[in-house]
């Protein structure tokens, strides 16, 4: 029962801070590329921040489902295939249950990594909306 207790240290740790910094840098690169491709127009800033926000939220969703083990079957199959093709010719993992049990500790340590991506994506979407509505108001009025 004590295993599922909420712990702030799982959320606010160095690994999540690094993930947040990397995601913010990559999102900023996407923002600049889209903004630049639209000739530095205000609509390009809206499009760039919206694209960066959607990419950040997409990473968050993929990180969440990966941590829950949705892709375990594919990962196990790939790793066992590579192991069998080597000289030894033996499987790396005997089955899916053993693979999931082995990954359980690592997944519990990285349970909240998706929040860094989600936070970065939401910030870019807020920036996009805060640029979009005043721009539309000035165009129509």
C-alpha positions, -999 to 999 in steps of 0.1 A, spaced: 0 0 0 29 23 8 42 18 -28 14 39 -44 19 69 -20 22 102 -39 57 116 -37 68 150 -50 103 137 -54 92 115 -83 79 146 -101 105 172 -93 138 154 -99 168 160 -121 157 136 -148 124 154 -153 142 188 -153 165 176 -180 135 163 -200 118 197 -196 149 215 -208 153 193 -238 117 194 -248 116 232 -244 147 235 -266 133 212 -293 99 230 -292 117 263 -295 136 250 -326 102 240 -341 88 274 -332 116 293 -349 116 271 -380 78 276 -385 80 313 -377 110 317 -401 92 298 -429 63 322 -426 86 353 -431 85 363 -395 48 373 -397 26 373 -366 6 344 -380 38 324 -383 44 330 -345 9 316 -339 14 286 -361 49 280 -347 38 280 -311 8 259 -319 30 233 -337 55 233 -309 27 229 -283 11 200 -302 45 182 -306 51 186 -268 17 172 -260 22 144 -285 55 135 -268 37 136 -234 10 112 -247 36 88 -262 57 89 -230 27 82 -209 15 51 -229 51 38 -232 55 40 -195 23 21 -190 36 -8 -212 15 -4 -243 44 -11 -266 60 -40 -245 50 -66 -270 68 -49 -299 99 -41 -277 101 -76 -264 97 -91 -299 124 -68 -314 149 -75 -286 144 -112 -287 147 -112 -325 180 -94 -323 193 -117 -295 184 -148 -316 202 -134 -346 235 -130 -327 260 -158 -323 245 -172 -290 211 -177 -306 192 -175 -273 163 -152 -263 171 -123 -241 138 -125 -222 117 -157 -218 83 -141 -219 62 -110 -217 55 -114 -180 92 -116 -170 99 -86 -193 72 -65 -176 84 -75 -141 120 -65 -150 108 -31 -163 85 -24 -133 112 -8 -111 124 15 -139 89 25 -148 81 34 -113 111 56 -111 102 73 -144 64 74 -138 60 112 -142 84 120 -170 55 128 -193 46 158 -172 77 177 -184 66 173 -220 30 181 -211 40 213 -193 62 225 -222 34 218 -247 8 235 -227 30 266 -223 34 268 -261 -4 263 -266 -11 292 -242 13 314 -261 -4 304 -293 -38 313 -280 -26 345 -264 -12 356 -298 -41 344 -319 -71 360 -302 -57 396 -302 -45 392 -338 -80 381 -349 -96 409 -329 -73 435 -346 -80 420 -381 -118 419 -377 -122 452 -358 
